[in-house]
């Protein structure tokens, strides 16, 4: 994901337009004050982004609730 550095004054003047660009282009803004980073603005993850992309792809193949009759080594 790309990043752009924006001074706080410019961010204040162009806030809504910059937020639209973050959403559309999926990049992050680093907001600076006197040349020092103070905040970052990043897009909210969308369906299909890495976070949550495996949702609803698992499959239960057996009973996952009942106890098993095998003693684990950690239980000894």
N, CA, C and O atoms as a printed pandas DataFrame, in Angstrom:
     atom_number atom_name residue_name chain_id  residue_number  x_coord  y_coord  z_coord
0              1         N          UNK        A               1    0.850   -1.171    0.000
1              2        CA          UNK        A               1    0.000    0.000    0.000
2              3         C          UNK        A               1    0.897    1.235    0.000
3              4         O          UNK        A               1    1.839    1.328    0.787
4              5         N          UNK        A               2    0.602    2.169   -0.876
5              6        CA          UNK        A               2    1.402    3.388   -0.998
6              7         C          UNK        A               2    1.097    4.355    0.132
7              8         O          UNK        A               2    0.025    4.309    0.735
8              9         N          UNK        A               3    2.060    5.236    0.414
9             10        CA          UNK        A               3    1.894    6.293    1.412
10            11         C          UNK        A               3    2.202    7.636    0.778
11            12         O          UNK        A               3    3.033    7.738   -0.125
12            13         N          UNK        A               4    1.523    8.662    1.262
13            14        CA          UNK        A               4    1.816   10.026    0.851
14            15         C          UNK        A               4    1.961   10.857    2.118
15            16         O          UNK        A               4    1.244   10.646    3.096
16            17         N          UNK        A               5    2.889   11.797    2.093
17            18        CA          UNK        A               5    3.109   12.673    3.240
18            19         C          UNK        A               5    2.424   14.003    2.952
19            20         O          UNK        A               5    2.640   14.619    1.908
20            21         N          UNK        A               6    1.590   14.434    3.907
21            22        CA          UNK        A               6    0.818   15.668    3.735
22            23         C          UNK        A               6    0.988   16.533    4.974
23            24         O          UNK        A               6    0.730   16.064    6.083
24            25         N          UNK        A               7    1.414   17.786    4.819
25            26        CA          UNK        A               7    1.485   18.691    5.972
26            27         C          UNK        A               7    0.084   18.935    6.545
27            28         O          UNK        A               7   -0.904   18.923    5.810
28            29         N          UNK        A               8    0.007   19.153    7.849
29            30        CA          UNK        A               8   -1.273   19.330    8.533
30            31         C          UNK        A               8   -2.088   20.480    7.934
31            32         O          UNK        A               8   -3.305   20.359    7.799
32            33         N          UNK        A               9   -1.454   21.570    7.580
33            34        CA          UNK        A               9   -2.159   22.705    6.995
34            35         C          UNK        A               9   -2.836   22.335    5.679
35            36         O          UNK        A               9   -3.976   22.727    5.429
36            37         N          UNK        A              10   -2.132   21.583    4.843
37            38        CA          UNK        A              10   -2.705   21.136    3.575
38            39         C          UNK        A              10   -3.840   20.146    3.830
39            40         O          UNK        A              10   -4.877   20.193    3.168
40            41         N          UNK        A              11   -3.634   19.249    4.796
41            42        CA          UNK        A              11   -4.689   18.290    5.134
42            43         C          UNK        A              11   -5.949   19.019    5.584
43            44         O          UNK        A              11   -7.059   18.662    5.189
44            45         N          UNK        A              12   -5.768   20.044    6.413
45            46        CA          UNK        A              12   -6.913   20.817    6.910
46            47         C          UNK        A              12   -7.666   21.477    5.752
47            48         O          UNK        A              12   -8.897   21.470    5.724
48            49         N          UNK        A              13   -6.935   22.039    4.812
49            50        CA          UNK        A              13   -7.557   22.743    3.694
50            51         C          UNK        A              13   -8.232   21.803    2.698
51            52         O          UNK        A              13   -9.229   22.173    2.078
52            53         N          UNK        A              14   -7.697   20.580    2.538
53            54        CA          UNK        A              14   -8.190   19.657    1.509
54            55         C          UNK        A              14   -8.720   18.354    2.087
55            56         O          UNK        A              14   -8.756   17.342    1.387
56            57         N          UNK        A              15   -9.125   18.359    3.332
57            58        CA          UNK        A              15   -9.478   17.148    4.072
58            59         C          UNK        A              15  -10.438   16.220    3.314
59            60         O          UNK        A              15  -10.117   15.049    3.111
60            61         N          UNK        A              16  -11.587   16.709    2.901
61            62        CA          UNK        A              16  -12.596   15.852    2.266
62            63         C          UNK        A              16  -12.089   15.248    0.959
63            64         O          UNK        A              16  -12.335   14.075    0.681
64            65         N          UNK        A              17  -11.389   16.039    0.163
65            66        CA          UNK        A              17  -10.844   15.529   -1.094
66            67         C          UNK        A              17   -9.781   14.459   -0.821
67            68         O          UNK        A              17   -9.747   13.431   -1.498
68            69         N          UNK        A              18   -8.920   14.697    0.164
69            70        CA          UNK        A              18   -7.885   13.719    0.499
70            71         C          UNK        A              18   -8.500   12.424    1.023
71            72         O          UNK        A              18   -8.010   11.340    0.707
72            73         N          UNK        A              19   -9.558   12.520    1.812
73            74        CA          UNK        A              19  -10.228   11.318    2.311
74            75         C          UNK        A              19  -10.844   10.524    1.166
75            76         O          UNK        A              19  -10.795    9.294    1.170
76            77         N          UNK        A              20  -11.419   11.207    0.194
77            78        CA          UNK        A              20  -11.958   10.524   -0.986
78            79         C          UNK        A              20  -10.851    9.789   -1.737
79            80         O          UNK        A              20  -11.048    8.663   -2.193
80            81         N          UNK        A              21   -9.688   10.427   -1.863
81            82        CA          UNK        A              21   -8.559    9.795   -2.555
82            83         C          UNK        A              21   -8.069    8.560   -1.806
83            84         O          UNK        A              21   -7.730    7.553   -2.427
84            85         N          UNK        A              22   -8.030    8.631   -0.488
85            86        CA          UNK        A              22   -7.620    7.471    0.318
86            87         C          UNK        A              22   -8.567    6.305    0.052
87            88         O          UNK        A              22   -8.123    5.172   -0.134
88            89         N          UNK        A              23   -9.870    6.580    0.034
89            90        CA          UNK        A              23  -10.856    5.526   -0.202
90            91         C          UNK        A              23  -10.763    4.960   -1.618
91            92         O          UNK        A              23  -10.856    3.747   -1.804
92            93         N          UNK        A              24  -10.584    5.816   -2.607
93            94        CA          UNK        A              24  -10.553    5.377   -4.000
94            95         C          UNK        A              24   -9.252    4.675   -4.376
95            96         O          UNK        A              24   -9.268    3.613   -4.997
96            97         N          UNK        A              25   -8.127    5.278   -3.994
97            98        CA          UNK        A              25   -6.824    4.760   -4.421
98            99         C          UNK        A              25   -6.239    3.746   -3.441
99           100         O          UNK        A              25   -5.229    3.106   -3.735
100          101         N          UNK        A              26   -6.883    3.596   -2.254
101          102        CA          UNK        A              26   -6.457    2.608   -1.251
102          103         C          UNK        A              26   -5.019    2.850   -0.794
103          104         O          UNK        A              26   -4.241    1.905   -0.666
104          105         N          UNK        A              27   -4.662    4.120   -0.546
105          106        CA          UNK        A              27   -3.324    4.416   -0.027
106          107         C          UNK        A              27   -3.440    5.105    1.333
107          108         O          UNK        A              27   -4.528    5.508    1.745
108          109         N          UNK        A              28   -2.328    5.232    2.010
109          110        CA          UNK        A              28   -2.278    5.810    3.342
110          111         C          UNK        A              28   -1.690    7.212    3.285
111          112         O          UNK        A              28   -0.775    7.482    2.508
112          113         N          UNK        A              29   -2.222    8.098    4.111
113          114        CA          UNK        A              29   -1.656    9.433    4.259
114          115         C          UNK        A              29   -0.948    9.534    5.597
115          116         O          UNK        A              29   -1.469    9.082    6.616
116          117         N          UNK        A              30    0.237   10.126    5.598
117          118        CA          UNK        A              30    0.938   10.442    6.836
118          119         C          UNK        A              30    0.836   11.948    7.006
119          120         O          UNK        A              30    1.324   12.710    6.170
120          121         N          UNK        A              31    0.204   12.373    8.087
121          122        CA          UNK        A              31    0.012   13.799    8.349
122          123         C          UNK        A              31    1.177   14.289    9.202
123          124         O          UNK        A              31    1.504   13.692   10.227
124          125         N          UNK        A              32    1.799   15.383    8.766
125          126        CA          UNK        A              32    2.958   15.909    9.499
126          127         C          UNK        A              32    2.651   17.300   10.037
127          128         O          UNK        A              32    1.837   18.044    9.491
128          129         N          UNK        A              33    3.327   17.615   11.116
129          130        CA          UNK        A              33    3.250   18.941   11.711
130          131         C          UNK        A              33    4.693   19.374   11.962
131          132         O          UNK        A              33    5.425   18.731   12.714
132          133         N          UNK        A              34    5.083   20.453   11.332
133          134        CA          UNK        A              34    6.474   20.932   11.382
134          135         C          UNK        A              34    7.461   19.829   10.969
135          136         O          UNK        A              34    8.545   19.700   11.538
136          137         N          UNK        A              35    7.064   19.053    9.983
137          138        CA          UNK        A              35    7.936   18.016    9.442
138          139         C          UNK        A              35    7.952   16.708   10.211
139          140         O          UNK        A              35    8.606   15.756    9.784
140          141         N          UNK        A              36    7.260   16.637   11.318
141          142        CA          UNK        A              36    7.237   15.406   12.129
142          143         C          UNK        A              36    5.900   14.700   11.957
143          144         O          UNK        A              36    4.855   15.345   12.044
144          145         N          UNK        A              37    5.906   13.391   11.714
145          146        CA          UNK        A              37    4.650   12.654   11.563
146          147         C          UNK        A              37    3.841   12.680   12.869
147          148         O          UNK        A              37    4.381   12.440   13.949
148          149         N          UNK        A              38    2.554   12.972   12.753
149          150        CA          UNK        A              38    1.690   13.011   13.929
150          151         C          UNK        A              38    0.493   12.072   13.806
151          152         O          UNK        A              38   -0.108   11.712   14.819
152          153         N          UNK        A              39    0.138   11.673   12.599
153          154        CA          UNK        A              39   -1.016   10.788   12.410
154          155         C          UNK        A              39   -0.941   10.134   11.040
155          156         O          UNK        A              39   -0.231   10.598   10.148
156          157         N          UNK        A              40   -1.683    9.054   10.894
157          158        CA          UNK        A              40   -1.833    8.474    9.562
158          159         C          UNK        A              40   -3.303    8.160    9.321
159          160         O          UNK        A              40   -4.047    7.811   10.237
160          161         N          UNK        A              41   -3.691    8.294    8.071
161          162        CA          UNK        A              41   -5.061    8.014    7.642
162          163         C          UNK        A              41   -4.966    6.870    6.642
163          164         O          UNK        A              41   -4.256    6.969    5.641
164          165         N          UNK        A              42   -5.681    5.786    6.917
165          166        CA          UNK        A              42   -5.634    4.641    6.017
166          167         C          UNK        A              42   -7.050    4.180    5.698
167          168         O          UNK        A              42   -7.974    4.426    6.473
168          169         N          UNK        A              43   -7.225    3.513    4.560
169          170        CA          UNK        A              43   -8.558    3.071    4.167
170          171         C          UNK        A              43   -9.064    1.942    5.063
171          172         O          UNK        A              43   -8.279    1.162    5.602
172          173         N          UNK        A              44  -10.358    1.869    5.208
173          174        CA          UNK        A              44  -10.993    0.794    5.957
174          175         C          UNK        A              44  -10.902   -0.475    5.109
175          176         O          UNK        A              44  -11.160   -0.426    3.907
176          177         N          UNK        A              45  -10.539   -1.612    5.716
177          178        CA          UNK        A              45  -10.470   -2.859    4.933
178          179         C          UNK        A              45  -11.814   -3.187    4.291
179          180         O          UNK        A              45  -12.866   -3.018    4.907
180          181         N          UNK        A              46  -11.766   -3.652    3.058
181          182        CA          UNK        A              46  -12.972   -4.035    2.333
182          183         C          UNK        A              46  -13.037   -5.543    2.224
183          184         O          UNK        A              46  -12.043   -6.233    2.452
184          185         N          UNK        A              47  -14.205   -6.057    1.874
185          186        CA          UNK        A              47  -14.356   -7.498    1.649
186          187         C          UNK        A              47  -13.367   -7.895    0.564
187          188         O          UNK        A              47  -13.302   -7.262   -0.490
188          189         N          UNK        A              48  -12.609   -8.931    0.823
189          190        CA          UNK        A              48  -11.598   -9.361   -0.127
190          191         C          UNK        A              48  -10.208   -8.874    0.227
191          192         O          UNK        A              48   -9.221   -9.406   -0.281
192          193         N          UNK        A              49  -10.110   -7.862    1.099
193          194        CA          UNK        A              49   -8.802   -7.461    1.597
194          195         C          UNK        A              49   -8.283   -8.592    2.479
195          196         O          UNK        A              49   -9.037   -9.501    2.825
196          197         N          UNK        A              50   -7.032   -8.545    2.838
197          198        CA          UNK        A              50   -6.432   -9.631    3.607
198          199         C          UNK        A              50   -7.192   -9.916    4.896
199          200         O          UNK        A              50   -7.399  -11.081    5.237
200          201         N          UNK        A              51   -7.611   -8.885    5.617
201          202        CA          UNK        A              51   -8.331   -9.072    6.867
202          203         C          UNK        A              51   -9.707   -9.634    6.546
203          204         O          UNK        A              51  -10.502   -8.978    5.873
204          205         N          UNK        A              52   -9.993  -10.822    7.013
205          206        CA          UNK        A              52  -11.299  -11.421    6.816
206          207         C          UNK        A              52  -11.492  -12.087    5.467
207          208         O          UNK        A              52  -12.603  -12.512    5.147
208          209         N          UNK        A              53  -10.437  -12.189    4.666
209          210        CA          UNK        A              53  -10.616  -12.749    3.334
210          211         C          UNK        A              53  -10.881  -14.251    3.358
211          212         O          UNK        A              53  -11.344  -14.800    2.358
212          213         N          UNK        A              54  -10.604  -14.924    4.461
213          214        CA          UNK        A              54  -10.852  -16.360    4.567
214          215         C          UNK        A              54  -12.201  -16.667    5.222
215          216         O          UNK        A              54  -12.520  -17.831    5.466
216          217         N          UNK        A              55  -12.983  -15.644    5.502
217          218        CA          UNK        A              55  -14.275  -15.830    6.142
218          219         C          UNK        A              55  -15.142  -16.786    5.333
219          220         O          UNK        A              55  -15.209  -16.693    4.107
220          221         N          UNK        A              56  -15.800  -17.696    6.022
221          222        CA          UNK        A              56  -16.740  -18.656    5.450
222          223         C          UNK        A              56  -16.091  -19.639    4.480
223          224         O          UNK        A              56  -16.769  -20.164    3.597
224          225         N          UNK        A              57  -14.795  -19.898    4.625
225          226        CA          UNK        A              57  -14.148  -20.869    3.752
226          227         C          UNK        A              57  -13.808  -22.161    4.484
227          228         O          UNK        A              57  -13.367  -23.128    3.863
228          229         N          UNK        A              58  -14.009  -22.183    5.805
229          230        CA          UNK        A              58  -13.718  -23.391    6.576
230          231         C          UNK        A              58  -14.831  -24.408    6.467
231          232         O          UNK        A              58  -15.958  -24.080    6.098
232          233         N          UNK        A              59  -14.498  -25.670    6.798
233          234        CA          UNK        A              59  -15.475  -26.747    6.739
234          235         C          UNK        A              59  -15.295  -27.642    7.955
235          236         O          UNK        A              59  -14.183  -28.091    8.229
236          237         N          UNK        A              60  -16.360  -27.905    8.681
237          238        CA          UNK        A              60  -16.307  -28.809    9.834
238          239         C          UNK        A              60  -16.538  -30.219    9.315
239          240         O          UNK        A              60  -17.562  -30.503    8.693
240          241         N          UNK        A              61  -15.569  -31.109    9.578
241          242        CA          UNK        A              61  -15.637  -32.464    9.044
242          243         C          UNK        A              61  -16.054  -33.508   10.075
243          244         O          UNK        A              61  -16.198  -34.685    9.743
244          245         N          UNK        A              62  -16.248  -33.090   11.312
245          246        CA          UNK        A              62  -16.641  -34.064   12.328
246          247         C          UNK        A              62  -17.129  -33.362   13.572
247          248         O          UNK        A              62  -17.382  -32.158   13.566
248          249         N          UNK        A              63  -17.259  -34.136   14.651
249          250        CA          UNK        A              63  -17.731  -33.615   15.924
250          251         C          UNK        A              63  -16.608  -32.810   16.578
251          252         O          UNK        A              63  -15.554  -33.360   16.898
252          253         N          UNK        A              64  -16.829  -31.521   16.776
253          254        CA          UNK        A              64  -15.796  -30.675   17.377
254          255         C          UNK        A              64  -16.110  -30.331   18.825
255          256         O          UNK        A              64  -15.396  -29.539   19.440
256          257         N          UNK        A              65  -17.184  -30.924   19.384
257          258        CA          UNK        A              65  -17.597  -30.581   20.729
258          259         C          UNK        A              65  -17.299  -31.690   21.733
259          260         O          UNK        A              65  -16.829  -31.413   22.836
260          261         N          UNK        A              66  -17.562  -32.922   21.369
261          262        CA          UNK        A              66  -17.398  -34.039   22.308
262          263         C          UNK        A              66  -15.938  -34.257   22.667
263          264         O          UNK        A              66  -15.053  -34.024   21.844
264          265         N          UNK        A              67  -15.675  -34.714   23.922
265          266        CA          UNK        A              67  -14.291  -35.012   24.309
266          267         C          UNK        A              67  -13.762  -36.215   23.538
267          268         O          UNK        A              67  -14.529  -37.060   23.075
268          269         N          UNK        A              68  -12.436  -36.277   23.409
269          270        CA          UNK        A              68  -11.821  -37.409   22.723
270          271         C          UNK        A              68  -11.266  -38.383   23.751
271          272         O          UNK        A              68  -11.040  -38.016   24.904
272          273         N          UNK        A              69  -11.049  -39.616   23.335
273          274        CA          UNK        A              69  -10.572  -40.666   24.243
274          275         C          UNK        A              69   -9.055  -40.796   24.219
275          276         O          UNK        A              69   -8.515  -41.785   24.715
276          277         N          UNK        A              70   -8.367  -39.825   23.658
277          278        CA          UNK        A              70   -6.916  -39.882   23.560
278          279         C          UNK        A              70   -6.339  -38.898   24.592
279          280         O          UNK        A              70   -6.766  -37.746   24.680
280          281         N          UNK        A              71   -5.350  -39.387   25.373
281          282        CA          UNK        A              71   -4.704  -38.522   26.341
282          283         C          UNK        A              71   -3.585  -37.756   25.652
283          284         O          UNK        A              71   -2.744  -38.355   24.981
284          285         N          UNK        A              72   -3.567  -36.447   25.809
285          286        CA          UNK        A              72   -2.529  -35.625   25.214
286          287         C          UNK        A              72   -1.293  -35.637   26.087
287          288         O          UNK        A              72   -1.387  -35.818   27.301
288          289         N          UNK        A              73   -0.140  -35.448   25.480
289          290        CA          UNK        A              73    1.099  -35.392   26.236
290          291         C          UNK        A              73    1.093  -34.236   27.230
291          292         O          UNK        A              73    1.678  -34.352   28.306
292          293         N          UNK        A              74    0.466  -33.160   26.902
293          294        CA          UNK        A              74    0.428  -31.994   27.773
294          295         C          UNK        A              74   -0.379  -32.269   29.057
295          296         O          UNK        A              74   -0.233  -31.549   30.045
296          297         N          UNK        A              75   -1.220  -33.301   29.041
297          298        CA          UNK        A              75   -2.073  -33.613   30.179
298          299         C          UNK        A              75   -1.367  -34.540   31.183
299          300         O          UNK        A              75   -1.899  -34.780   32.266
300          301         N          UNK        A              76   -0.224  -35.045   30.856
301          302        CA          UNK        A              76    0.482  -35.990   31.740
302          303         C          UNK        A              76    1.194  -35.265   32.836
303          304         O          UNK        A              76    1.841  -35.893   33.674
